[in-house]
């Protein structure tokens, strides 16, 4: 390879590295936006469920039964007034 070809190859590799970095950065932005949208959607769903539970005692009972089965971490169960689960034996 000539010196000119070697320099051209180095330049192309540097451009590829820069482009790869830009691609990663854009992918991170898209992932962050999707995560924020997902969190926002879940917050709205929770607010809707809470409001429905305030209006409908039958739904509230069913909802709390589902929450009791779904929420397994004791520090989170406290947030919903659920009975703590027994600690597993080690």
MARTOR-646590 format. One line per field, with one value per residue (C-alpha): residue in three letters; residue number from 1; x, y, z. Coordinates in pm, 1 decimal, padded with zeros to 6 digits. Example, Ala and Ser with C-alpha at 12.3 -4.5 7.8 and 13.67 -1.06 7.14 Angstrom:
code <- [ala  ser]
pos <- [1  2]
X <- [01230.0  01367.0]
Y <- [-00450.0  -00106.0]
Z <- [00780.0  00714.0]
END
This chain:
code <- [unk  unk  unk  unk  unk  unk  unk  unk  unk  unk  unk  unk  unk  unk  unk  unk  unk  unk  unk  unk  unk  unk  unk  unk  unk  unk  unk  unk  unk  unk  unk  unk  unk  unk  unk  unk  unk  unk  unk  unk  unk  unk  unk  unk  unk  unk  unk  unk  unk  unk  unk  unk  unk  unk  unk  unk  unk  unk  unk  unk  unk  unk  unk  unk  unk  unk  unk  unk  unk  unk  unk  unk  unk  unk  unk  unk  unk  unk  unk  unk  unk  unk  unk  unk  unk  unk  unk  unk  unk  unk]
pos <- [1  2  3  4  5  6  7  8  9  10  11  12  13  14  15  16  17  18  19  20  21  22  23  24  25  26  27  28  29  30  31  32  33  34  35  36  37  38  39  40  41  42  43  44  45  46  47  48  49  50  51  52  53  54  55  56  57  58  59  60  61  62  63  64  65  66  67  68  69  70  71  72  73  74  75  76  77  78  79  80  81  82  83  84  85  86  87  88  89  90]
X <- [00000.0  00117.9  00132.9  -00163.8  -00375.4  -00275.4  -00377.5  -00704.9  -00777.7  -00696.5  -00926.3  -01210.1  -01167.9  -01174.9  -01491.5  -01647.3  -01559.3  -01715.4  -02024.4  -02058.0  -02045.7  -02317.6  -02531.2  -02493.3  -02581.4  -02895.8  -02997.6  -02956.9  -03179.0  -03447.5  -03424.5  -03451.8  -03754.5  -03924.7  -03851.6  -03997.5  -04309.1  -04350.3  -04318.2  -04566.7  -04813.1  -04784.9  -04839.8  -05156.0  -05278.5  -05221.0  -05403.1  -05694.6  -05709.9  -05700.0  -05982.1  -06188.7  -06126.9  -06252.9  -06578.5  -06632.9  -06584.3  -06612.2  -06331.2  -06131.3  -06154.3  -06051.2  -05771.1  -05628.2  -05647.3  -05447.2  -05200.6  -05157.3  -05055.3  -04846.4  -04643.2  -04383.8  -04129.8  -04221.9  -04095.5  -04340.0  -04625.1  -04614.3  -04701.1  -05033.3  -05112.6  -05055.7  -04945.9  -04572.7  -04476.0  -04271.7  -03899.4  -03776.6  -03545.8  -03182.8]
Y <- [00000.0  00347.8  00621.2  00795.4  00476.4  00427.9  00784.8  00748.2  00425.9  00592.1  00881.1  00646.4  00448.0  00769.9  00877.5  00538.7  00565.1  00911.5  00791.1  00490.4  00727.9  00947.0  00639.6  00525.1  00874.9  00890.3  00540.6  00646.2  00949.9  00730.1  00479.4  00759.3  00908.6  00567.7  00510.0  00850.2  00784.1  00442.0  00591.1  00867.2  00611.8  00405.0  00711.9  00797.7  00437.7  00439.0  00771.2  00635.9  00318.5  00518.8  00743.5  00443.7  00275.9  00589.1  00570.8  00193.7  -00008.0  -00337.5  -00233.8  -00104.7  -00444.2  -00629.2  -00381.3  -00419.5  -00798.5  -00775.0  -00532.2  -00771.1  -01045.4  -00818.1  -00612.8  -00839.3  -00599.5  -00503.4  -00146.1  -00105.9  -00287.0  -00021.0  00242.0  00067.2  -00026.2  -00395.5  -00644.0  -00714.6  -01054.1  -01287.0  -01274.9  -01585.6  -01805.6  -01786.2]
Z <- [00000.0  -00076.9  00182.2  00017.3  00037.8  00401.6  00489.8  00301.5  00491.5  00826.6  00740.3  00645.4  00967.0  01170.3  00988.5  01057.5  01426.9  01443.9  01259.7  01491.6  01789.6  01636.2  01569.5  01932.0  02054.0  01839.0  01951.1  02314.0  02251.1  02096.4  02382.7  02641.1  02463.5  02450.7  02820.0  02913.9  02705.2  02866.2  03216.4  03132.0  02995.1  03314.6  03533.2  03341.5  03364.1  03739.7  03781.2  03577.8  03786.6  04111.4  03996.4  03885.7  04222.8  04404.3  04208.3  04206.1  04525.7  04339.3  04107.6  04406.1  04578.5  04262.6  04195.6  04546.4  04514.6  04192.0  04350.6  04643.9  04399.5  04175.3  04425.2  04584.1  04733.0  05089.6  05052.5  04761.1  04937.3  05209.5  04946.0  04882.8  05242.4  05168.8  05432.7  05413.1  05277.9  05499.9  05432.9  05254.3  05461.0  05354.0]
END
